[in-house]
Amino acid sequence: MSTHRIVRTTSLIGAMAAGLMSAAAFAQGTTASNDTNAVPPGMTQIQPPKDPLVERREARKVAKDQYHTEKSAAKSQYDQEVGAAKQERHDANKAANETAKQGLQQQSTMKQ
């Protein structure tokens, strides 16, 4: 006689199903009893507690948005200053050209 036992598929499936059902029942029982953030009966929870990683992510998003608004404001101010400087240089060059033309016209009229 052989010492090995033949395991039938139906009995194996039944044992696995029973094990899974007991594991699921155990998991449900442990999560309900170990919940430290549970709201007592008769009270309503206004805002659920946040995960520290979620709080960090939200804080970083706020900081990033603030940085981008400050950066865009500084960039627009810089662009305005550069535009004003270009306009001043353009006006100065125009005035210099006019004075140079007048000087050349006076020299040409004196030569004649």
C-alpha positions as CSV (number, residue, x, y, z in Angstrom):
1,M,0.0,0.0,0.0
2,S,1.2,3.5,-0.9
3,T,1.8,6.2,1.7
4,H,0.8,8.9,-0.8
5,R,-2.8,9.9,-0.7
6,I,-4.7,10.9,-3.7
7,V,-6.4,14.3,-3.2
8,R,-9.6,14.8,-5.0
9,T,-10.2,18.1,-6.8
10,T,-13.5,18.8,-5.2
11,S,-12.2,18.4,-1.7
12,L,-9.2,20.6,-2.5
13,I,-11.4,23.3,-3.9
14,G,-13.7,23.1,-0.8
15,A,-10.8,23.4,1.6
16,M,-9.4,26.4,-0.3
17,A,-12.8,28.1,-0.4
18,A,-13.3,27.6,3.4
19,G,-9.8,29.0,4.0
20,L,-10.5,32.1,1.9
21,M,-13.9,32.7,3.6
22,S,-12.3,32.5,7.1
23,A,-9.5,34.8,6.0
24,A,-12.0,37.4,4.7
25,A,-14.1,37.2,7.9
26,F,-10.9,37.6,10.0
27,A,-9.9,40.7,7.9
28,Q,-13.3,42.3,8.3
29,G,-13.3,41.7,12.0
30,T,-9.8,43.1,12.6
31,T,-10.3,46.3,10.5
32,A,-13.5,47.2,12.4
33,S,-12.0,46.7,15.8
34,N,-8.6,48.5,15.2
35,D,-10.0,51.6,13.6
36,T,-8.7,54.5,15.8
37,N,-10.2,57.2,13.7
38,A,-13.8,55.9,14.1
39,V,-16.5,58.4,14.8
40,P,-18.6,57.7,17.9
41,P,-22.2,56.9,17.2
42,G,-24.5,60.0,17.1
43,M,-21.7,62.3,15.8
44,T,-20.8,63.2,12.2
45,Q,-17.3,63.6,10.9
46,I,-16.9,66.8,9.0
47,Q,-13.6,66.2,7.3
48,P,-11.7,62.9,7.2
49,P,-8.2,63.0,8.5
50,K,-5.6,63.4,5.7
51,D,-2.6,61.3,5.0
52,P,0.6,63.2,5.7
53,L,1.8,62.4,2.2
54,V,-1.4,64.0,0.8
55,E,-0.9,67.1,2.9
56,R,2.7,67.4,1.7
57,R,1.5,67.0,-1.9
58,E,-1.1,69.7,-1.5
59,A,1.4,72.1,0.3
60,R,3.8,71.6,-2.6
61,K,1.1,72.3,-5.2
62,V,0.2,75.6,-3.3
63,A,3.9,76.6,-3.2
64,K,4.4,75.7,-6.9
65,D,1.3,77.7,-7.9
66,Q,2.5,80.7,-5.8
67,Y,6.0,80.5,-7.4
68,H,4.5,80.4,-10.9
69,T,2.3,83.5,-10.2
70,E,5.2,85.4,-8.8
71,K,7.5,84.4,-11.6
72,S,5.0,85.4,-14.3
73,A,4.4,88.8,-12.5
74,A,8.2,89.4,-12.4
75,K,8.6,88.3,-16.0
76,S,5.9,90.7,-17.2
77,Q,7.4,93.6,-15.1
78,Y,10.8,92.7,-16.6
79,D,9.4,92.7,-20.2
80,Q,7.8,96.1,-19.5
81,E,11.1,97.5,-18.3
82,V,13.0,96.1,-21.3
83,G,10.4,97.5,-23.7
84,A,10.7,100.9,-22.0
85,A,14.5,100.8,-22.3
86,K,14.2,99.8,-26.0
87,Q,11.9,102.7,-26.7
88,E,14.2,105.1,-24.9
89,R,17.1,103.9,-26.9
90,H,15.1,104.1,-30.1
91,D,14.0,107.7,-29.3
92,A,17.6,108.6,-28.4
93,N,18.9,107.2,-31.7
94,K,16.2,109.1,-33.6
95,A,17.1,112.4,-31.9
96,A,20.8,111.7,-32.6
97,N,20.0,111.1,-36.3
98,E,18.0,114.3,-36.5
99,T,20.8,116.3,-34.9
100,A,23.4,114.7,-37.3
101,K,21.2,115.4,-40.3
102,Q,20.8,119.1,-39.2
103,G,24.6,119.3,-38.7
104,L,25.2,117.9,-42.2
105,Q,22.6,120.2,-43.8
106,Q,24.3,123.2,-42.1
107,Q,27.7,122.1,-43.3
108,S,26.4,121.6,-46.8
109,T,24.8,125.0,-46.9
110,M,28.0,126.7,-45.6
111,K,30.1,125.0,-48.4
112,Q,27.8,126.3,-51.1
